[in-house]
Amino acid sequence: MMEPIQIGVLILLALLFLISTGMPIAFALGAASIGTLLIVEGPQALGILGETFFGGLNSFSLVSIPMFILMGAAVASSPAGKDLYEALDRWLNRVPGGLVLSNIGACSIFAALSGSSPATCAAIGKMGIPEMRKRGYPDDIATGSIAAGGTLGILIPPSVTMIVYGIATETSIGRLFLAGLLPGFMLTALFMIWTLIACRMKGLGLRDLTQNFTLKQKFEALPRVLPFLAIIAGVLFVLYGGVATPSEAAGAGAMFCLLLAVIIYRMWRAGPIVAMFRSSVRESVMIMMIIGTAELFAYTLSSTFVTQTIAQWISDLEVNRWVLLAAVNVFLLVAGMFLPPVAIILMTAPILLPIITSAGFDPYWFAVILTINMEIGLITPPVGLNLYVINGIAPDVPLSSILRGSLPYVVCMVLAIVILCIFPEIATWLPDLLMGPEL
């Protein structure tokens, strides 16, 4: 009979091998779990596979995931990103470095609308990168700022990543959204500050005077953008006001975004609408498959006492809680370089959360720390998804230049984690203010 730690090593090696072959995350999780159960418990373990898999999907809260994905797809498939970019560019035109600030600001807002980092990079990058390069900005700043700005989508609410964390850890999704709001703004500000410093160091983009927009032209750009911003505000209001559940708010938000896309941008043809629903279904099924197999993975770890043994071993370590947190952060950083955020959260959050809370850390604060770690993974090799999206938009820019432009933003994210460790109230103050302290 193998020891729990030996079983844990076996599962980990099997999972890493399957992922390295290019197998989708969901299938790798399922195969590693089933193989381990067959080895440890024998064929009788197969009887619980179906029940466990579907048990992981038996939650009404999961309805909010495809609805928020559809909401993002409606925005991403319309010219909303272009309008948002143009509106900010007109208002920030005479601000030093205003063009780059416009791009980061557009990324933060569009990321909140779409909830997707790759979609944000694609939508804003297609307009922003050529324009910045045309006005003399270096390739690394032009591409790195968009790659980093796109990561804000998984932190600023509404965030699919936060929903998955809430379901995996049985924490309040509304509180998670609120916890990510101020850190999201803080991270956006850090990105902007570094961008201005980088521009000043290179002596470029201190003031964009190639165009001078009148007040009328500035206001002309707003009517198409403001309705989408109103939807975000409305979704957050009904969530925090106790008017609707996350699933109901997501459904209403998706419906209104679809209506606005049809009314404002005249998306009457069946082709774009069918493509929108097709992409939403594809992404939703992918996430649901990961959730179902992650439940099976968690059951495997629990039934073989791997989870309990690891948790007990860590709790028995006589180390400072900040040393423990640093070790957890290093683990998340490394995992984020190879796996997508949803998979990491579903695989690790149920194990890490009891350890973190027993060390005296707030679970909602930790959700923000975890999410920022996932953001770092999106712009770091070898699997940094945003880097490859940007490389697809600007194929003549070497991947090394995109990475070089992104690395300073990684430092900004690490700085944000340090600031949150010193001032955890940045993440916890707003949820406690609006929803009351959690008992």
C-alpha positions as CSV (number, residue, x, y, z in Angstrom):
1,M,0.0,0.0,0.0
2,M,1.5,3.3,-1.1
3,E,1.8,6.2,1.3
4,P,-0.4,9.4,0.6
5,I,2.7,11.4,-0.3
6,Q,3.8,8.8,-2.8
7,I,0.3,8.8,-4.3
8,G,0.5,12.6,-4.5
9,V,3.8,12.4,-6.4
10,L,2.4,9.8,-8.8
11,I,-0.6,12.0,-9.6
12,L,1.5,15.1,-10.1
13,L,4.0,13.3,-12.4
14,A,1.1,11.7,-14.4
15,L,-0.6,15.1,-14.7
16,L,2.6,16.9,-15.8
17,F,3.3,14.2,-18.4
18,L,-0.1,14.3,-19.9
19,I,-0.1,18.1,-20.1
20,S,3.3,18.1,-21.7
21,T,1.9,15.9,-24.5
22,G,-0.5,18.7,-25.4
23,M,-3.6,17.0,-24.0
24,P,-6.3,19.5,-22.9
25,I,-6.3,20.3,-19.2
26,A,-9.7,18.8,-18.6
27,F,-8.7,15.5,-20.1
28,A,-5.4,15.4,-18.3
29,L,-7.1,16.0,-15.0
30,G,-9.6,13.3,-15.7
31,A,-7.1,10.7,-16.9
32,A,-4.7,11.3,-14.0
33,S,-7.5,10.9,-11.5
34,I,-9.0,7.8,-13.1
35,G,-5.6,6.1,-13.5
36,T,-4.7,6.8,-9.8
37,L,-8.1,5.5,-8.5
38,L,-7.7,2.3,-10.6
39,I,-4.2,1.7,-9.2
40,V,-5.1,2.5,-5.6
41,E,-8.7,1.3,-5.2
42,G,-9.2,-1.0,-8.2
43,P,-12.0,-1.3,-10.7
44,Q,-14.7,-0.7,-8.1
45,A,-13.6,3.0,-8.0
46,L,-15.2,3.5,-11.4
47,G,-18.6,3.4,-9.9
48,I,-18.4,6.9,-8.5
49,L,-16.8,8.7,-11.5
50,G,-20.0,9.8,-13.1
51,E,-21.7,11.0,-9.9
52,T,-18.5,12.9,-8.8
53,F,-18.1,14.5,-12.2
54,F,-21.6,15.8,-12.4
55,G,-21.7,16.6,-8.7
56,G,-19.0,19.2,-9.5
57,L,-21.4,20.9,-12.0
58,N,-24.5,20.7,-9.9
59,S,-24.5,24.3,-8.7
60,F,-26.8,27.1,-9.8
61,S,-23.9,29.6,-9.4
62,L,-22.2,28.0,-12.4
63,V,-24.9,29.5,-14.6
64,S,-23.1,32.9,-14.2
65,I,-20.0,31.6,-16.0
66,P,-21.5,31.1,-19.5
67,M,-23.6,34.3,-19.0
68,F,-20.6,36.5,-18.2
69,I,-18.7,34.8,-21.1
70,L,-21.6,35.6,-23.5
71,M,-21.7,39.2,-22.1
72,G,-18.0,39.5,-22.9
73,A,-18.4,37.9,-26.4
74,A,-21.1,40.4,-27.3
75,V,-18.7,43.2,-26.4
76,A,-15.6,41.6,-28.0
77,S,-17.4,40.9,-31.3
78,S,-18.6,44.5,-31.7
79,P,-16.5,47.6,-32.4
80,A,-16.9,48.6,-28.7
81,G,-13.2,48.2,-28.1
82,K,-12.4,50.6,-30.9
83,D,-14.9,53.2,-29.7
84,L,-13.6,52.9,-26.1
85,Y,-10.0,53.3,-27.3
86,E,-10.9,56.4,-29.4
87,A,-12.9,58.0,-26.6
88,L,-10.1,57.7,-24.1
89,D,-7.5,58.9,-26.7
90,R,-9.5,62.0,-27.4
91,W,-9.8,62.9,-23.7
92,L,-6.2,62.1,-22.8
93,N,-4.7,63.5,-26.0
94,R,-2.9,66.4,-24.4
95,V,-1.8,64.5,-21.3
96,P,1.9,63.6,-21.2
97,G,2.1,60.0,-22.5
98,G,-1.6,60.1,-23.1
99,L,-1.7,57.6,-25.9
100,V,-0.2,54.8,-23.8
101,L,-2.4,55.8,-20.8
102,S,-5.4,55.6,-23.2
103,N,-4.4,52.1,-24.1
104,I,-4.0,50.9,-20.5
105,G,-7.2,52.7,-19.5
106,A,-9.1,51.1,-22.4
107,C,-7.6,47.7,-21.4
108,S,-8.9,48.0,-17.8
109,I,-12.4,49.0,-18.9
110,F,-12.7,46.5,-21.8
111,A,-11.3,43.8,-19.5
112,A,-14.1,44.5,-17.0
113,L,-16.6,44.3,-19.9
114,S,-15.3,41.1,-21.5
115,G,-13.7,39.3,-18.5
116,S,-11.2,37.9,-21.0
117,S,-7.5,38.7,-21.1
118,P,-6.9,37.4,-24.7
119,A,-10.0,39.3,-26.0
120,T,-8.8,42.5,-24.4
121,C,-5.3,42.2,-25.9
122,A,-6.8,41.5,-29.3
123,A,-9.5,44.2,-29.2
124,I,-7.3,47.1,-27.9
125,G,-4.1,45.9,-29.4
126,K,-5.3,45.9,-33.0
127,M,-5.9,49.7,-32.7
128,G,-3.4,50.7,-30.1
129,I,-0.2,49.0,-31.1
130,P,-0.1,50.3,-34.7
131,E,-1.0,53.8,-33.5
132,M,1.6,53.9,-30.8
133,R,4.3,52.6,-33.2
134,K,3.2,55.2,-35.8
135,R,3.7,58.0,-33.2
136,G,7.2,56.9,-32.3
137,Y,6.7,54.7,-29.2
138,P,9.3,51.9,-28.9
139,D,8.0,48.4,-29.8
140,D,8.6,47.0,-26.3
141,I,6.4,49.8,-24.7
142,A,3.7,49.5,-27.3
143,T,3.3,45.8,-27.1
144,G,4.2,45.3,-23.4
145,S,1.6,47.8,-22.1
146,I,-1.2,46.0,-24.0
147,A,-0.1,42.5,-22.9
148,A,0.0,43.6,-19.3
149,G,-3.2,45.7,-19.5
150,G,-5.1,42.7,-20.8
151,T,-4.4,40.8,-17.6
152,L,-6.6,43.2,-15.6
153,G,-9.6,41.3,-16.9
154,I,-9.3,38.5,-14.4
155,L,-9.1,40.9,-11.4
156,I,-11.5,43.8,-12.1
157,P,-15.1,42.6,-11.7
158,P,-17.1,41.0,-13.1
159,S,-14.5,38.3,-13.3
160,V,-15.0,34.7,-14.4
161,T,-11.8,33.7,-12.4
162,M,-13.3,35.1,-9.2
163,I,-16.5,33.2,-9.8
164,V,-14.6,30.0,-10.2
165,Y,-12.7,30.8,-7.0
166,G,-15.9,31.4,-5.2
167,I,-17.4,28.1,-6.3
168,A,-14.3,26.1,-5.5
169,T,-13.9,27.6,-2.0
170,E,-17.6,28.2,-1.3
171,T,-17.0,31.9,-0.6
172,S,-19.3,34.8,-1.6
173,I,-18.9,35.8,-5.2
174,G,-20.3,39.3,-4.4
175,R,-17.6,39.9,-1.8
176,L,-14.9,38.6,-4.1
177,F,-16.0,41.1,-6.8
178,L,-15.7,43.9,-4.3
179,A,-12.4,42.7,-3.0
180,G,-10.9,42.8,-6.5
181,L,-12.2,46.3,-7.3
182,L,-9.7,48.6,-5.4
183,P,-6.7,46.4,-6.1
184,G,-7.7,46.4,-9.8
185,F,-7.7,50.2,-9.8
186,M,-4.4,50.2,-7.8
187,L,-2.8,47.9,-10.3
188,T,-4.0,50.0,-13.2
189,A,-2.5,53.0,-11.6
190,L,0.9,51.2,-11.1
191,F,0.9,50.2,-14.8
192,M,0.2,53.9,-15.8
193,I,2.9,55.2,-13.5
194,W,5.5,52.8,-14.9
195,T,4.5,53.6,-18.4
196,L,5.0,57.3,-17.9
197,I,8.4,56.6,-16.3
198,A,9.4,54.4,-19.2
199,C,8.3,57.1,-21.7
200,R,10.2,59.8,-19.9
201,M,13.3,57.7,-19.7
202,K,13.2,57.2,-23.4
203,G,12.3,60.8,-24.1
204,L,9.2,59.8,-26.1
205,G,5.5,60.4,-25.9
206,L,5.7,63.1,-23.3
207,R,2.9,65.0,-25.0
208,D,0.9,63.8,-28.0
209,L,0.1,66.9,-30.1
210,T,-0.4,65.3,-33.5
211,Q,-4.1,65.8,-33.1
212,N,-6.1,68.4,-31.3
213,F,-9.7,67.4,-30.5
214,T,-12.4,70.0,-29.8
215,L,-14.8,69.5,-26.9
216,K,-17.5,68.6,-29.3
217,Q,-15.3,65.8,-30.8
218,K,-14.5,64.5,-27.3
219,F,-18.2,64.2,-26.4
220,E,-19.1,62.6,-29.8
221,A,-17.1,59.5,-28.8
222,L,-19.0,58.9,-25.6
223,P,-22.6,57.9,-26.5
224,R,-21.5,54.5,-27.8
225,V,-19.3,53.7,-24.8
226,L,-21.3,54.9,-21.9
227,P,-24.2,52.3,-22.3
228,F,-21.7,49.5,-21.9
229,L,-20.2,51.1,-18.8
230,A,-23.7,51.6,-17.4
231,I,-24.2,47.8,-17.8
232,I,-21.2,47.1,-15.6
233,A,-22.4,49.6,-13.0
234,G,-25.9,48.0,-13.1
235,V,-24.6,44.5,-12.7
236,L,-22.4,45.5,-9.7
237,F,-25.3,47.5,-8.2
238,V,-27.8,44.6,-8.3
239,L,-25.2,42.2,-6.9
240,Y,-24.2,44.4,-4.0
241,G,-27.6,45.8,-3.4
242,G,-29.0,42.3,-2.8
243,V,-31.4,42.7,-5.8
244,A,-30.2,39.6,-7.7
245,T,-27.9,36.6,-7.4
246,P,-24.7,36.5,-9.5
247,S,-26.4,34.1,-12.0
248,E,-29.4,36.4,-12.4
249,A,-27.2,39.5,-12.7
250,A,-25.0,37.8,-15.3
251,G,-28.0,36.8,-17.4
252,A,-29.4,40.3,-17.4
253,G,-26.0,41.7,-18.2
254,A,-25.6,39.3,-21.2
255,M,-29.0,40.2,-22.5
256,F,-28.4,43.9,-22.4
257,C,-25.0,43.6,-24.0
258,L,-26.5,41.6,-26.8
259,L,-29.2,44.2,-27.3
260,L,-26.7,47.1,-27.3
261,A,-24.5,45.3,-29.8
262,V,-27.5,44.9,-32.1
263,I,-28.9,48.4,-31.6
264,I,-25.8,50.5,-31.5
265,Y,-23.6,48.6,-33.9
266,R,-26.4,47.3,-36.2
267,M,-25.3,43.6,-35.8
268,W,-28.5,42.3,-37.5
269,R,-26.9,39.6,-39.6
270,A,-27.1,36.0,-38.4
271,G,-23.4,35.2,-39.1
272,P,-21.9,37.4,-36.4
273,I,-24.5,36.4,-33.8
274,V,-24.0,32.7,-34.5
275,A,-20.2,33.1,-34.3
276,M,-20.7,35.0,-31.0
277,F,-22.8,32.2,-29.5
278,R,-20.5,29.5,-30.9
279,S,-17.4,31.1,-29.2
280,S,-19.3,31.5,-25.9
281,V,-20.4,27.8,-25.9
282,R,-16.9,26.6,-26.8
283,E,-15.3,28.6,-23.9
284,S,-18.1,27.7,-21.5
285,V,-17.9,24.0,-22.2
286,M,-14.1,24.1,-21.8
287,I,-14.4,25.7,-18.3
288,M,-17.2,23.3,-17.3
289,M,-15.2,20.3,-18.3
290,I,-12.3,21.6,-16.2
291,I,-14.6,22.2,-13.3
292,G,-16.1,18.7,-13.5
293,T,-12.7,16.9,-13.9
294,A,-11.2,19.1,-11.2
295,E,-13.9,17.9,-8.8
296,L,-12.9,14.3,-9.7
297,F,-9.2,15.3,-9.2
298,A,-10.1,16.8,-5.8
299,Y,-12.0,13.6,-4.8
300,T,-9.0,11.5,-5.8
301,L,-6.7,13.5,-3.6
302,S,-9.1,13.5,-0.7
303,S,-10.0,9.8,-0.9
304,T,-6.3,8.8,-1.0
305,F,-5.6,11.2,1.9
306,V,-3.2,13.3,-0.1
307,T,-4.9,16.6,0.7
308,Q,-5.2,15.9,4.4
309,T,-1.5,14.7,4.6
310,I,-0.2,17.8,2.8
311,A,-2.3,20.2,4.9
312,Q,-1.2,18.5,8.1
313,W,2.4,18.6,7.0
314,I,2.3,22.3,6.2
315,S,0.4,23.1,9.4
316,D,3.0,21.2,11.5
317,L,5.8,23.4,10.0
318,E,6.9,25.9,12.6
319,V,7.5,28.8,10.3
320,N,6.4,32.4,10.3
321,R,3.1,32.9,8.5
322,W,4.7,35.4,6.1
323,V,7.3,32.7,5.1
324,L,4.4,30.4,4.5
325,L,2.7,33.0,2.3
326,A,5.9,33.6,0.4
327,A,6.2,29.9,-0.3
328,V,2.6,29.8,-1.5
329,N,3.2,32.8,-3.8
330,V,6.3,31.1,-5.3
331,F,4.2,28.0,-6.0
332,L,1.4,30.0,-7.6
333,L,3.9,31.9,-9.8
334,V,5.5,28.7,-11.1
335,A,2.1,27.0,-11.7
336,G,0.8,30.2,-13.4
337,M,3.7,29.9,-16.0
338,F,2.3,26.5,-17.2
339,L,-1.4,26.3,-16.5
340,P,-4.4,28.5,-17.1
341,P,-5.9,30.4,-14.1
342,V,-9.1,28.4,-13.9
343,A,-7.3,25.1,-13.7
344,I,-4.9,26.3,-11.0
345,I,-7.7,27.7,-8.9
346,L,-9.8,24.5,-9.1
347,M,-6.8,22.3,-8.4
348,T,-5.1,24.3,-5.6
349,A,-7.7,26.6,-3.9
350,P,-9.4,23.9,-1.9
351,I,-6.0,22.7,-0.5
352,L,-4.5,26.2,0.0
353,L,-7.5,28.0,1.6
354,P,-7.6,26.0,4.9
355,I,-3.9,26.5,5.2
356,I,-4.1,30.2,4.5
357,T,-7.1,30.8,6.9
358,S,-5.5,28.8,9.7
359,A,-2.5,31.1,9.4
360,G,-4.8,34.1,10.0
361,F,-5.2,35.4,6.5
362,D,-8.5,36.7,5.1
363,P,-9.8,34.3,2.3
364,Y,-11.0,37.2,0.1
365,W,-7.7,39.0,0.5
366,F,-6.0,35.8,-0.5
367,A,-8.3,35.5,-3.6
368,V,-6.8,38.9,-4.8
369,I,-3.2,37.7,-4.1
370,L,-3.9,34.5,-6.0
371,T,-5.5,36.3,-9.0
372,I,-2.5,38.7,-9.3
373,N,-0.2,35.7,-9.4
374,M,-2.4,34.3,-12.2
375,E,-2.1,37.6,-14.0
376,I,1.7,37.3,-13.9
377,G,1.5,33.9,-15.5
378,L,-0.4,35.4,-18.5
379,I,2.6,37.4,-19.5
380,T,5.5,35.1,-18.5
381,P,6.9,32.3,-20.6
382,P,6.7,29.5,-21.5
383,V,2.9,29.6,-21.8
384,G,2.2,33.3,-21.4
385,L,-1.0,33.5,-23.4
386,N,-1.1,37.2,-23.8
387,L,2.5,37.3,-25.2
388,Y,1.4,35.1,-28.1
389,V,-1.8,37.0,-28.7
390,I,0.2,40.2,-29.0
391,N,2.7,38.5,-31.3
392,G,-0.2,37.5,-33.5
393,I,-1.3,41.1,-33.7
394,A,2.2,42.5,-34.4
395,P,4.1,39.5,-36.0
396,D,7.0,41.7,-37.1
397,V,7.8,42.5,-33.4
398,P,10.0,39.7,-31.9
399,L,8.6,37.8,-29.0
400,S,11.7,38.8,-27.0
401,S,10.8,42.5,-27.4
402,I,7.2,41.8,-26.2
403,L,8.6,39.9,-23.2
404,R,11.1,42.7,-22.5
405,G,8.3,45.3,-22.5
406,S,6.1,43.1,-20.3
407,L,8.6,42.3,-17.5
408,P,8.5,45.7,-15.8
409,Y,4.7,45.2,-15.4
410,V,5.5,41.9,-13.7
411,V,7.5,44.0,-11.2
412,C,4.4,46.2,-10.8
413,M,2.3,43.2,-10.0
414,V,4.8,41.9,-7.4
415,L,4.8,45.4,-5.9
416,A,1.0,45.3,-5.8
417,I,1.2,42.0,-3.8
418,V,3.7,43.5,-1.4
419,I,1.4,46.6,-0.9
420,L,-1.6,44.3,-0.3
421,C,0.4,42.4,2.3
422,I,1.3,45.6,4.1
423,F,-2.2,47.1,3.7
424,P,-4.7,44.2,3.4
425,E,-7.5,46.7,3.9
426,I,-7.2,47.7,0.2
427,A,-8.9,44.4,-0.5
428,T,-11.1,43.9,2.6
429,W,-12.3,47.4,3.3
430,L,-14.9,47.7,0.5
431,P,-16.5,44.3,1.1
432,D,-16.8,45.0,4.8
433,L,-18.2,48.5,4.2
434,L,-20.9,47.5,1.7
435,M,-21.7,44.0,2.9
436,G,-20.7,44.1,6.5
437,P,-18.0,42.0,8.2
438,E,-18.2,38.3,7.5
439,L,-19.1,36.3,10.6
